[in-house]
Amino acid sequence: MSERVDALSRSFGQTIAGIDLLLGSQLIHPCLVLLYSTIDAAAALERDHPDSDVTGRQFIAWADRYLIQRGFVSCSAVDLYAARCGVLHTFSAASRRSRGGTAERIAYAWGTGQA
C-alpha cells in the first residue's frame, strides 16, 4: 500500500471512529455533520480533476453508488444530499430542495424517539 493510500485510510478510519464516539455520546448533530462531511470527502476521491471542488452532483453520484444501490439507506441520493445541505447549512432537516419539493425531508430519530 502506498504511503498516500495508507495516510488516507488512517484519516478515514479516525473520522469513522469520531462518528462512532459522537453517536455513542448521543451528540447527534455533530455526528451528522461529520458523517455528511465524510461523504463529501469520499466523493472528492472520484473527481476528474483533483484540484476541483466537490459538487452536489458528485455527492449524489457517490451516495447512489455506495449507499443507495448497496441498500445501506432507503432514501434517494438526492434526498440524502438535501439532508446534508440542511444539516450543514441550517442545522435543520430543511433545505432548498426539501422546501422546493425536489427532495424528501429526512427526519432523524434515535433511542425511543420517533421521527
C-alpha angles and dihedrals in degrees: 000000000000121000091247094051090046091052091047091050091051091049094051090044092053091047092052089049087053091051089051092050093049092047092047089052090049091241090145103168095049087045091055092046091054093043094052091043089053091053088052090052092048091049089051089063089067098052117130091223116038093212096053124099122253112256133205088251091059092047090051093047092049093046091048093049099043106024111023101037091045092052098243092131132019101217126084124269088245090054089051092050091049089050089051091052092050094048096044100039106031105015088238143091091255123098137163090263095049092046090047094050097243092111136031116247113245116218122200126221133164139174109009093337123115127216 
